[in-house]
Amino acid sequence: MTPLTTMLLNSLLVVIATMTCIWLLSLIRRDASIVDPFWGTGFIVVAWFTLASMPPEQDVTRSWLLAALTTIWGLRLSLYLFWRNRGHGEDRRYRAMREHHGPRFWWVSLLTVFLLQGVILWIVSMPIQAAMVTAATKPLGWLDLAGVAVWSFGLFFEAVGDFQMARFQADPQNAGRVMDRGLWRLTRHPNYFGDFCVWWGMYLIAASAGVSWTIFSPLLMSFLLLKVSGVTLLEKSITDRRPEYAAYQARTSSFFPGPPSKPCGDPESGSE
């Protein structure tokens, strides 16, 4: 086997073992929600495991850069989700699964929540792993700089968006209302858009290392954010809980930031 194949198989085993331990803890706590804060931490585990497995003679400049970017992003996300979810019990998505599957939930959650997320995590992190293994003879260049810039822009959007939403929700007067201020005025999901940029930034650094074939990773993350666990899932029932959300949808971009559109009949819009 090639060094990359060996590394990928080893990291997959690490991910499966780690997610199984988190699953066992969820059975003890009767709370599958603990998988969510671990999402960011899982990438940190993969990045540092890969870095620690590098031969001592290899130039690890880009590997250290990728490990640092992954750690900053993953640690911020995990700490934020842990803080946001504390004291709220199991998330309604997992409660619904628990009620639906009944006694089977223990093994269903292992396969469809923990191990599935672990495999997705492993695939999404593949540019990081591949770049670390193959980066020895490729010095940092302009594409790495572009990747760091895109990553930084994404982290800004994600972190500021989360901060603005947390501050909005902390005000009791905003209960039941729709957040449409700050970055949330430009896109309905600044945190997901930020995540999108973070992983495309990581990919640019990986492409600079000569592993542009890992483009399936940011494409998968983009698909998940737009069509599966991100925008689509969140907005499926939010209009029922917040009647104002339909008007917010009509004037605000769903994902990519842009100026809000003015509704028809608005005197400032120039239309009747």
Backbone as CSV, one residue per row, in Angstrom:
resi,resn,N_x,N_y,N_z,CA_x,CA_y,CA_z,C_x,C_y,C_z
1,MET,0.829,-1.201,0.000,0.000,0.000,0.000,0.867,1.256,0.000
2,THR,0.356,2.307,-0.596,1.066,3.587,-0.596,0.985,4.221,0.791
3,PRO,1.896,5.162,1.100,1.824,5.846,2.401,0.487,6.535,2.626
4,LEU,-0.095,7.109,1.558,-1.384,7.795,1.710,-2.492,6.804,2.041
5,THR,-2.509,5.659,1.345,-3.534,4.642,1.622,-3.419,4.153,3.062
6,THR,-2.205,3.889,3.497,-1.990,3.440,4.874,-2.481,4.483,5.867
7,MET,-2.154,5.758,5.593,-2.578,6.833,6.489,-4.099,6.942,6.539
8,LEU,-4.747,6.864,5.389,-6.205,6.994,5.348,-6.885,5.847,6.089
9,LEU,-6.374,4.634,5.931,-6.961,3.490,6.642,-6.760,3.632,8.150
10,ASN,-5.581,4.064,8.556,-5.317,4.241,9.985,-6.202,5.338,10.579
11,SER,-6.337,6.446,9.864,-7.175,7.537,10.381,-8.645,7.130,10.431
12,LEU,-9.073,6.304,9.474,-10.456,5.809,9.511,-10.686,4.965,10.759
13,LEU,-9.722,4.118,11.096,-9.845,3.309,12.312,-9.898,4.197,13.560
14,VAL,-9.086,5.243,13.569,-9.099,6.178,14.702,-10.458,6.856,14.826
15,VAL,-11.013,7.281,13.683,-12.323,7.942,13.691,-13.404,6.985,14.181
16,ILE,-13.404,5.754,13.672,-14.419,4.773,14.080,-14.312,4.474,15.570
17,ALA,-13.098,4.298,16.072,-12.904,4.020,17.497,-13.366,5.197,18.349
18,THR,-13.036,6.417,17.910,-13.425,7.603,18.678,-14.933,7.780,18.687
19,MET,-15.564,7.633,17.527,-17.021,7.799,17.455,-17.738,6.707,18.238
20,THR,-17.171,5.516,18.290,-17.786,4.444,19.091,-17.725,4.789,20.572
21,CYS,-16.616,5.375,21.007,-16.514,5.799,22.416,-17.524,6.900,22.738
22,ILE,-17.691,7.850,21.820,-18.679,8.918,22.025,-20.089,8.324,22.064
23,TRP,-20.329,7.328,21.222,-21.645,6.658,21.213,-21.904,5.955,22.547
24,LEU,-20.906,5.264,23.078,-21.081,4.597,24.371,-21.401,5.622,25.471
25,LEU,-20.734,6.759,25.411,-21.029,7.813,26.377,-22.452,8.334,26.208
26,SER,-22.923,8.399,24.961,-24.299,8.865,24.724,-25.325,7.894,25.298
27,LEU,-25.008,6.589,25.287,-25.921,5.602,25.870,-25.996,5.783,27.386
28,ILE,-24.861,6.073,28.001,-24.842,6.293,29.446,-25.635,7.543,29.818
29,ARG,-25.465,8.597,29.017,-26.126,9.877,29.296,-27.542,9.937,28.735
30,ARG,-27.890,8.979,27.894,-29.169,8.999,27.171,-29.329,10.326,26.432
31,ASP,-28.304,10.700,25.709,-28.302,11.969,24.987,-27.389,11.843,23.765
32,ALA,-28.005,11.617,22.599,-27.226,11.497,21.368,-26.717,12.850,20.882
33,SER,-27.194,13.935,21.489,-26.780,15.273,21.066,-25.300,15.532,21.283
34,ILE,-24.660,14.739,22.105,-23.236,14.999,22.368,-22.396,14.802,21.116
35,VAL,-22.962,14.190,20.079,-22.223,14.023,18.838,-21.994,15.368,18.158
36,ASP,-22.890,16.331,18.354,-22.794,17.608,17.650,-21.573,18.432,18.066
37,PRO,-21.342,18.657,19.370,-20.131,19.401,19.739,-18.839,18.686,19.351
38,PHE,-18.902,17.371,19.191,-17.686,16.633,18.842,-17.319,16.782,17.367
39,TRP,-18.225,17.276,16.544,-17.970,17.374,15.096,-16.664,18.107,14.809
40,GLY,-16.516,19.299,15.356,-15.282,20.060,15.131,-14.067,19.385,15.735
41,THR,-14.232,18.819,16.932,-13.118,18.151,17.601,-12.633,16.941,16.820
42,GLY,-13.538,16.266,16.144,-13.153,15.098,15.350,-12.141,15.447,14.272
43,PHE,-12.302,16.597,13.634,-11.348,17.028,12.613,-9.986,17.319,13.236
44,ILE,-10.004,17.863,14.446,-8.743,18.121,15.139,-8.004,16.812,15.406
45,VAL,-8.751,15.800,15.848,-8.151,14.482,16.108,-7.494,13.933,14.843
46,VAL,-8.212,14.012,13.715,-7.671,13.497,12.455,-6.428,14.275,12.034
47,ALA,-6.494,15.601,12.134,-5.365,16.433,11.688,-4.105,16.148,12.495
48,TRP,-4.241,16.084,13.813,-3.056,15.881,14.651,-2.564,14.439,14.616
49,PHE,-3.477,13.489,14.411,-3.042,12.107,14.227,-2.211,11.985,12.959
50,THR,-2.671,12.634,11.890,-1.930,12.596,10.629,-0.572,13.277,10.773
51,LEU,-0.559,14.444,11.415,0.702,15.166,11.606,1.690,14.357,12.442
52,ALA,1.190,13.718,13.496,2.064,12.925,14.362,2.625,11.697,13.654
53,SER,1.974,11.271,12.580,2.424,10.084,11.856,3.427,10.398,10.764
54,MET,3.726,11.686,10.558,4.654,12.080,9.502,6.093,11.679,9.850
55,PRO,6.881,11.253,8.869,8.302,10.938,9.120,9.034,12.171,9.639
56,PRO,9.946,12.039,10.571,10.622,13.196,11.159,11.425,14.006,10.161
57,GLU,11.858,13.396,9.062,12.679,14.122,8.093,11.845,14.925,7.100
58,GLN,10.530,14.766,7.122,9.677,15.432,6.136,9.454,16.889,6.506
59,ASP,9.416,17.762,5.477,9.091,19.172,5.688,7.604,19.276,6.025
60,VAL,7.292,19.729,7.238,5.901,19.734,7.699,5.344,21.144,7.825
61,THR,5.903,22.099,7.098,5.427,23.488,7.189,3.946,23.588,6.842
62,ARG,3.558,23.023,5.695,2.151,23.084,5.291,1.294,22.230,6.226
63,SER,1.838,21.133,6.692,1.090,20.268,7.613,0.784,21.003,8.917
64,TRP,1.768,21.743,9.431,1.532,22.533,10.635,0.492,23.613,10.376
65,LEU,0.537,24.218,9.192,-0.459,25.230,8.840,-1.857,24.636,8.828
66,LEU,-2.012,23.487,8.178,-3.325,22.839,8.116,-3.806,22.409,9.498
67,ALA,-2.888,21.878,10.309,-3.268,21.463,11.666,-3.710,22.665,12.494
68,ALA,-3.016,23.787,12.338,-3.373,24.991,13.094,-4.737,25.526,12.671
69,LEU,-4.970,25.604,11.353,-6.260,26.101,10.859,-7.404,25.183,11.294
70,THR,-7.160,23.885,11.209,-8.191,22.919,11.629,-8.486,23.052,13.115
71,THR,-7.457,23.225,13.919,-7.633,23.328,15.368,-8.400,24.593,15.743
72,ILE,-8.043,25.714,15.132,-8.744,26.975,15.428,-10.220,26.860,15.069
73,TRP,-10.490,26.350,13.855,-11.885,26.212,13.421,-12.637,25.198,14.294
74,GLY,-12.057,24.017,14.472,-12.742,22.955,15.197,-12.964,23.274,16.658
75,LEU,-11.973,23.894,17.293,-12.111,24.221,18.709,-13.182,25.282,18.921
76,ARG,-13.195,26.299,18.062,-14.223,27.339,18.192,-15.617,26.741,18.036
77,LEU,-15.783,25.896,17.006,-17.099,25.310,16.742,-17.534,24.396,17.882
78,SER,-16.647,23.538,18.361,-17.008,22.606,19.433,-17.356,23.334,20.722
79,LEU,-16.566,24.334,21.079,-16.849,25.091,22.304,-18.157,25.850,22.191
80,TYR,-18.417,26.405,21.016,-19.677,27.136,20.823,-20.880,26.205,20.935
81,LEU,-20.820,25.055,20.275,-21.940,24.119,20.322,-22.128,23.547,21.724
82,PHE,-21.032,23.288,22.422,-21.136,22.813,23.799,-21.819,23.867,24.671
83,TRP,-21.406,25.115,24.513,-22.008,26.215,25.290,-23.479,26.392,24.927
84,ARG,-23.793,26.331,23.630,-25.165,26.552,23.186,-26.103,25.435,23.635
85,ASN,-25.617,24.197,23.661,-26.480,23.053,23.954,-26.567,22.714,25.439
86,ARG,-25.699,23.296,26.265,-25.659,22.908,27.672,-26.993,23.223,28.351
87,GLY,-27.441,22.241,29.138,-28.658,22.422,29.917,-29.950,22.298,29.140
88,HIS,-29.882,21.972,27.828,-31.103,21.898,27.022,-31.569,20.460,26.776
89,GLY,-30.845,19.486,27.289,-31.244,18.100,27.066,-30.992,17.667,25.632
90,GLU,-31.545,16.532,25.272,-31.316,15.981,23.935,-32.032,16.800,22.880
91,ASP,-31.360,17.054,21.768,-31.932,17.809,20.655,-33.183,17.111,20.133
92,ARG,-34.141,17.932,19.656,-35.422,17.373,19.223,-35.277,16.386,18.067
93,ARG,-34.223,16.548,17.235,-34.019,15.592,16.137,-33.740,14.196,16.671
94,TYR,-32.896,14.113,17.687,-32.541,12.809,18.245,-33.661,12.266,19.132
95,ARG,-34.403,13.161,19.782,-35.568,12.693,20.553,-36.583,12.047,19.631
96,ALA,-36.813,12.654,18.470,-37.760,12.091,17.505,-37.275,10.727,17.020
97,MET,-35.978,10.591,16.774,-35.426,9.298,16.378,-35.585,8.271,17.486
98,ARG,-35.344,8.701,18.715,-35.445,7.789,19.863,-36.871,7.266,20.009
99,GLU,-37.853,8.168,19.846,-39.264,7.771,19.958,-39.675,6.869,18.794
100,HIS,-39.140,7.166,17.614,-39.518,6.389,16.434,-38.971,4.965,16.484
101,HIS,-37.726,4.810,16.891,-37.073,3.501,16.855,-37.228,2.709,18.155
102,GLY,-37.572,3.381,19.231,-37.799,2.679,20.482,-36.585,1.893,20.951
103,PRO,-36.750,0.596,21.280,-35.645,-0.217,21.805,-34.490,-0.389,20.817
104,ARG,-34.751,-0.162,19.530,-33.692,-0.326,18.527,-32.782,0.888,18.433
105,PHE,-33.123,1.962,19.130,-32.401,3.219,18.943,-30.917,3.084,19.262
106,TRP,-30.559,2.212,20.210,-29.161,2.133,20.628,-28.246,1.769,19.461
107,TRP,-28.660,0.769,18.631,-27.801,0.400,17.511,-28.086,1.235,16.265
108,VAL,-29.334,1.715,16.112,-29.638,2.608,14.994,-28.826,3.894,15.111
109,SER,-28.722,4.428,16.326,-27.956,5.657,16.522,-26.467,5.429,16.245
110,LEU,-25.962,4.239,16.575,-24.557,3.941,16.292,-24.286,4.024,14.795
111,LEU,-25.180,3.412,13.995,-24.952,3.341,12.554,-25.287,4.639,11.835
112,THR,-26.449,5.238,12.144,-26.951,6.356,11.349,-26.589,7.726,11.909
113,VAL,-26.078,7.785,13.126,-25.686,9.066,13.709,-24.171,9.109,13.898
114,PHE,-23.649,8.227,14.724,-22.241,8.323,15.123,-21.286,7.828,14.033
115,LEU,-21.464,6.598,13.565,-20.544,6.093,12.551,-20.721,6.809,11.217
116,LEU,-21.952,7.149,10.863,-22.188,7.882,9.622,-21.490,9.240,9.653
117,GLN,-21.637,9.960,10.771,-20.951,11.246,10.885,-19.437,11.062,10.881
118,GLY,-18.985,9.961,11.480,-17.555,9.691,11.482,-17.009,9.490,10.077
119,VAL,-17.726,8.733,9.256,-17.286,8.495,7.883,-17.307,9.795,7.082
120,ILE,-18.367,10.592,7.275,-18.438,11.885,6.576,-17.286,12.780,7.010
121,LEU,-17.015,12.808,8.308,-15.893,13.583,8.841,-14.586,13.143,8.181
122,TRP,-14.398,11.848,8.061,-13.170,11.298,7.472,-13.040,11.699,6.009
123,ILE,-14.152,11.668,5.266,-14.109,12.044,3.851,-13.845,13.542,3.699
124,VAL,-14.541,14.350,4.491,-14.375,15.803,4.387,-12.957,16.216,4.742
125,SER,-12.339,15.504,5.675,-10.978,15.851,6.100,-9.901,15.300,5.172
126,MET,-10.293,14.645,4.098,-9.299,14.003,3.237,-8.305,14.983,2.601
127,PRO,-8.710,16.199,2.202,-7.700,17.132,1.689,-6.602,17.426,2.705
128,ILE,-6.975,17.532,3.976,-5.992,17.782,5.033,-5.024,16.609,5.130
129,GLN,-5.572,15.394,5.162,-4.727,14.210,5.291,-3.823,14.031,4.072
130,ALA,-4.414,14.154,2.879,-3.640,13.943,1.656,-2.543,14.995,1.503
131,ALA,-2.866,16.249,1.839,-1.872,17.316,1.721,-0.710,17.094,2.676
132,MET,-1.018,16.631,3.900,0.045,16.388,4.866,0.971,15.273,4.406
133,VAL,0.430,14.252,3.802,1.239,13.108,3.389,2.097,13.441,2.171
134,THR,1.572,14.275,1.263,2.257,14.489,-0.023,2.936,15.844,-0.148
135,ALA,2.962,16.638,0.954,3.416,18.028,0.842,4.927,18.205,0.957
136,ALA,5.690,17.154,1.075,7.114,17.281,1.404,7.906,18.115,0.404
137,THR,7.627,17.965,-0.896,8.458,18.626,-1.905,7.802,19.867,-2.494
138,LYS,6.706,20.331,-1.944,5.996,21.475,-2.514,5.965,22.612,-1.494
139,PRO,6.772,23.655,-1.706,6.798,24.772,-0.748,5.504,25.574,-0.795
140,LEU,5.295,26.380,0.237,4.115,27.234,0.287,4.150,28.240,-0.857
141,GLY,2.977,28.532,-1.431,2.898,29.454,-2.565,1.654,30.318,-2.501
142,TRP,1.354,30.951,-3.617,0.225,31.888,-3.658,-1.107,31.192,-3.419
143,LEU,-1.229,29.920,-3.842,-2.489,29.203,-3.648,-2.730,28.922,-2.165
144,ASP,-1.639,28.681,-1.413,-1.773,28.525,0.036,-2.271,29.826,0.660
145,LEU,-1.717,30.956,0.180,-2.138,32.260,0.687,-3.608,32.515,0.381
146,ALA,-4.031,32.151,-0.826,-5.440,32.301,-1.186,-6.319,31.423,-0.303
147,GLY,-5.851,30.206,-0.023,-6.604,29.307,0.846,-6.761,29.859,2.244
148,VAL,-5.686,30.421,2.802,-5.761,31.016,4.140,-6.721,32.206,4.133
149,ALA,-6.718,32.991,3.047,-7.614,34.149,2.954,-9.075,33.706,2.920
150,VAL,-9.389,32.695,2.110,-10.768,32.190,2.034,-11.181,31.581,3.369
151,TRP,-10.265,30.827,3.986,-10.532,30.230,5.302,-10.802,31.319,6.335
152,SER,-10.019,32.374,6.341,-10.175,33.458,7.312,-11.504,34.171,7.119
153,PHE,-11.869,34.407,5.859,-13.164,35.034,5.565,-14.299,34.157,6.076
154,GLY,-14.191,32.852,5.842,-15.217,31.927,6.301,-15.310,31.869,7.811
155,LEU,-14.158,31.815,8.487,-14.173,31.773,9.946,-14.799,33.040,10.516
156,PHE,-14.501,34.185,9.904,-15.102,35.445,10.334,-16.625,35.367,10.227
157,PHE,-17.128,34.938,9.075,-18.576,34.864,8.863,-19.217,33.899,9.853
158,GLU,-18.582,32.751,10.038,-19.144,31.723,10.915,-19.149,32.181,12.368
159,ALA,-18.030,32.702,12.840,-17.914,33.094,14.242,-18.772,34.323,14.558
160,VAL,-18.720,35.329,13.694,-19.517,36.538,13.927,-21.004,36.227,13.821
161,GLY,-21.380,35.396,12.851,-22.782,35.005,12.726,-23.290,34.297,13.973
162,ASP,-22.502,33.360,14.495,-22.894,32.655,15.722,-22.987,33.621,16.901
163,PHE,-22.028,34.550,17.006,-22.038,35.517,18.100,-23.267,36.414,18.021
164,GLN,-23.589,36.888,16.833,-24.751,37.761,16.674,-26.047,37.020,17.006
165,MET,-26.145,35.762,16.590,-27.348,34.990,16.897,-27.454,34.712,18.395
166,ALA,-26.334,34.379,19.042,-26.354,34.102,20.483,-26.786,35.344,21.258
167,ARG,-26.284,36.496,20.872,-26.661,37.737,21.550,-28.133,38.058,21.318
168,PHE,-28.623,37.804,20.109,-30.032,38.037,19.779,-30.940,37.139,20.618
169,GLN,-30.591,35.854,20.701,-31.424,34.901,21.436,-31.360,35.110,22.944
170,ALA,-30.300,35.754,23.423,-30.174,35.991,24.865,-31.127,37.068,25.360
171,ASP,-31.670,37.864,24.457,-32.609,38.928,24.830,-34.020,38.352,24.864
172,PRO,-34.674,38.301,26.018,-36.020,37.737,26.121,-37.022,38.422,25.198
173,GLN,-36.801,39.668,24.869,-37.725,40.387,23.994,-37.727,39.843,22.570
174,ASN,-36.714,39.061,22.224,-36.626,38.503,20.864,-37.223,37.112,20.753
175,ALA,-37.840,36.623,21.816,-38.428,35.274,21.792,-39.452,35.161,20.668
176,GLY,-39.276,34.164,19.803,-40.203,33.934,18.703,-39.979,34.818,17.497
177,ARG,-39.054,35.768,17.599,-38.798,36.673,16.492,-37.709,36.108,15.575
178,VAL,-37.566,36.715,14.405,-36.594,36.268,13.418,-35.382,37.185,13.451
179,MET,-34.201,36.591,13.515,-32.958,37.351,13.499,-32.670,37.815,12.068
180,ASP,-32.680,39.139,11.845,-32.422,39.676,10.509,-31.479,40.880,10.575
181,ARG,-30.542,40.812,11.517,-29.611,41.918,11.697,-28.189,41.451,11.419
182,GLY,-27.278,42.410,11.297,-25.870,42.067,11.091,-25.679,41.205,9.853
183,LEU,-24.883,40.154,9.978,-24.643,39.262,8.849,-25.903,38.518,8.438
184,TRP,-26.839,38.368,9.378,-28.089,37.664,9.086,-28.996,38.488,8.184
185,ARG,-28.641,39.730,7.954,-29.361,40.579,6.992,-28.900,40.284,5.572
186,LEU,-27.687,39.765,5.439,-27.108,39.485,4.122,-27.374,38.066,3.653
187,THR,-27.486,37.127,4.589,-27.758,35.724,4.267,-28.501,35.097,5.439
188,ARG,-29.391,34.185,5.146,-30.153,33.535,6.220,-29.282,32.558,7.004
189,HIS,-28.119,32.225,6.486,-27.257,31.242,7.149,-25.787,31.646,7.056
190,PRO,-25.391,32.729,7.726,-23.983,33.136,7.666,-23.033,32.094,8.256
191,ASN,-23.506,31.323,9.248,-22.646,30.297,9.834,-22.373,29.170,8.836
192,TYR,-23.395,28.760,8.082,-23.189,27.708,7.089,-22.347,28.220,5.921
193,PHE,-22.585,29.471,5.500,-21.765,30.043,4.436,-20.302,30.126,4.892
194,GLY,-20.085,30.491,6.147,-18.727,30.539,6.679,-18.067,29.173,6.649
195,ASP,-18.813,28.140,7.037,-18.296,26.777,6.995,-17.908,26.386,5.569
196,PHE,-18.747,26.772,4.635,-18.503,26.532,3.215,-17.147,27.119,2.806
197,CYS,-16.910,28.372,3.189,-15.644,29.033,2.831,-14.444,28.382,3.525
198,VAL,-14.633,27.987,4.788,-13.543,27.343,5.516,-13.038,26.118,4.767
199,TRP,-13.949,25.287,4.291,-13.510,24.034,3.672,-13.027,24.217,2.246
200,TRP,-13.519,25.233,1.553,-12.938,25.527,0.243,-11.549,26.145,0.410
201,GLY,-11.354,26.917,1.486,-10.022,27.426,1.781,-9.047,26.308,2.072
202,MET,-9.474,25.330,2.877,-8.635,24.161,3.151,-8.283,23.426,1.856
203,TYR,-9.267,23.329,0.972,-9.023,22.618,-0.281,-7.977,23.332,-1.130
204,LEU,-8.010,24.666,-1.164,-7.019,25.403,-1.942,-5.603,25.115,-1.448
205,ILE,-5.441,25.020,-0.135,-4.128,24.674,0.423,-3.735,23.259,0.019
206,ALA,-4.713,22.355,0.044,-4.430,20.977,-0.371,-4.086,20.919,-1.854
207,ALA,-4.798,21.716,-2.665,-4.510,21.746,-4.097,-3.104,22.264,-4.350
208,SER,-2.657,23.222,-3.544,-1.297,23.729,-3.662,-0.274,22.644,-3.347
209,ALA,-0.672,21.682,-2.524,0.216,20.563,-2.185,0.199,19.473,-3.244
210,GLY,-0.644,19.641,-4.282,-0.669,18.667,-5.369,-1.741,17.615,-5.258
211,VAL,-2.731,17.833,-4.380,-3.794,16.821,-4.226,-5.145,17.435,-4.602
212,SER,-5.182,18.056,-5.772,-6.431,18.682,-6.230,-7.542,17.661,-6.456
213,TRP,-7.174,16.381,-6.566,-8.188,15.329,-6.748,-9.127,15.204,-5.557
214,THR,-8.784,15.814,-4.417,-9.652,15.737,-3.230,-10.798,16.734,-3.296
215,ILE,-11.083,17.278,-4.486,-12.149,18.262,-4.630,-13.514,17.690,-4.225
216,PHE,-13.657,16.375,-4.253,-14.926,15.771,-3.824,-15.244,16.107,-2.372
217,SER,-14.214,16.408,-1.584,-14.436,16.717,-0.172,-15.194,18.029,0.024
218,PRO,-14.707,19.182,-0.507,-15.500,20.405,-0.349,-16.827,20.347,-1.093
219,LEU,-16.869,19.577,-2.192,-18.147,19.422,-2.891,-19.166,18.699,-2.003
220,LEU,-18.708,17.659,-1.302,-19.587,16.947,-0.379,-20.052,17.866,0.742
221,MET,-19.119,18.637,1.325,-19.496,19.548,2.394,-20.490,20.596,1.890
222,SER,-20.279,21.103,0.683,-21.199,22.091,0.108,-22.591,21.487,-0.063
223,PHE,-22.640,20.253,-0.549,-23.929,19.578,-0.736,-24.643,19.377,0.602
224,LEU,-23.904,18.960,1.624,-24.494,18.746,2.938,-25.034,20.059,3.517
225,LEU,-24.259,21.133,3.376,-24.681,22.426,3.933,-25.900,22.980,3.210
226,LEU,-25.971,22.764,1.904,-27.060,23.348,1.122,-28.308,22.471,1.066
227,LYS,-28.113,21.150,1.007,-29.244,20.279,0.680,-29.612,19.253,1.745
228,VAL,-28.725,18.994,2.724,-29.013,17.901,3.657,-29.119,18.396,5.093
229,SER,-27.996,18.535,5.768,-28.023,18.842,7.211,-27.977,20.332,7.514
230,GLY,-27.865,21.175,6.505,-27.757,22.601,6.733,-29.038,23.350,6.442
231,VAL,-29.040,24.101,5.354,-30.148,24.989,5.020,-31.472,24.245,4.933
232,THR,-31.527,23.179,4.146,-32.790,22.473,3.910,-33.383,21.920,5.193
233,LEU,-32.560,21.260,6.018,-33.060,20.653,7.256,-33.560,21.716,8.226
234,LEU,-32.800,22.803,8.370,-33.168,23.830,9.337,-34.442,24.548,8.942
235,GLU,-34.623,24.779,7.650,-35.768,25.578,7.207,-37.025,24.737,6.979
236,LYS,-36.917,23.425,7.170,-38.054,22.550,6.902,-39.248,22.888,7.786
237,SER,-38.994,23.206,9.057,-40.104,23.445,9.978,-40.052,24.819,10.632
238,ILE,-39.078,25.647,10.253,-38.897,26.901,10.972,-40.040,27.884,10.711
239,THR,-40.690,27.798,9.523,-41.800,28.720,9.236,-42.995,28.460,10.134
240,ASP,-43.180,27.188,10.544,-44.277,26.877,11.463,-44.017,27.472,12.839
241,ARG,-42.738,27.500,13.258,-42.410,28.016,14.580,-42.268,29.533,14.604
242,ARG,-41.915,30.123,13.444,-41.738,31.578,13.370,-42.433,32.105,12.122
243,PRO,-43.694,32.594,12.258,-44.465,33.058,11.095,-43.772,34.160,10.310
244,GLU,-42.913,34.970,10.956,-42.226,36.055,10.269,-41.161,35.541,9.296
245,TYR,-40.831,34.269,9.389,-39.710,33.752,8.620,-39.974,33.761,7.116
246,ALA,-41.245,33.617,6.713,-41.573,33.615,5.281,-41.199,34.945,4.641
247,ALA,-41.486,36.046,5.329,-41.117,37.361,4.800,-39.600,37.523,4.778
248,TYR,-38.943,36.991,5.791,-37.476,37.031,5.855,-36.877,36.255,4.684
249,GLN,-37.471,35.100,4.370,-37.005,34.301,3.242,-37.137,35.059,1.929
250,ALA,-38.233,35.807,1.805,-38.509,36.504,0.554,-37.513,37.621,0.267
251,ARG,-36.952,38.209,1.317,-36.071,39.363,1.100,-34.586,39.062,1.315
252,THR,-34.259,37.863,1.823,-32.873,37.579,2.195,-32.348,36.357,1.461
253,SER,-31.116,36.470,0.978,-30.479,35.345,0.288,-30.406,34.130,1.200
254,SER,-30.607,32.948,0.635,-30.630,31.735,1.466,-29.241,31.325,1.924
255,PHE,-28.222,31.636,1.123,-26.892,31.122,1.453,-25.780,32.139,1.164
256,PHE,-25.573,32.467,-0.102,-24.515,33.397,-0.451,-24.927,34.820,-0.092
257,PRO,-24.067,35.573,0.592,-24.441,36.909,1.059,-24.754,37.862,-0.085
258,GLY,-25.708,38.716,0.164,-26.085,39.734,-0.803,-27.015,40.731,-0.150
259,PRO,-27.188,41.917,-0.737,-28.083,42.920,-0.133,-29.516,42.413,-0.129
260,PRO,-30.246,42.671,0.940,-31.637,42.219,0.991,-32.486,42.909,-0.068
261,SER,-33.395,42.166,-0.661,-34.283,42.745,-1.666,-35.455,43.409,-0.975
262,LYS,-36.002,44.423,-1.599,-37.149,45.133,-1.042,-38.424,44.499,-1.573
263,PRO,-39.392,44.238,-0.699,-40.637,43.621,-1.150,-41.421,44.543,-2.063
264,CYS,-42.215,43.959,-2.930,-43.071,44.752,-3.814,-44.000,45.628,-2.970
265,GLY,-44.191,46.836,-3.427,-45.058,47.743,-2.664,-44.297,48.603,-1.687
266,ASP,-43.008,48.304,-1.459,-42.203,49.130,-0.585,-41.935,50.454,-1.287
267,PRO,-42.297,51.604,-0.682,-42.112,52.898,-1.348,-40.667,53.131,-1.777
268,GLU,-39.709,52.556,-1.025,-38.309,52.792,-1.352,-37.854,51.936,-2.532
269,SER,-38.663,50.948,-2.904,-38.229,50.043,-3.965,-38.527,50.612,-5.354
270,GLY,-39.378,51.633,-5.413,-39.699,52.234,-6.676,-40.746,51.467,-7.452
271,SER,-41.380,50.454,-6.833,-42.395,49.655,-7.511,-43.733,49.855,-6.834
272,GLU,-44.783,49.571,-7.577,-46.150,49.709,-7.032,-46.488,48.517,-6.154
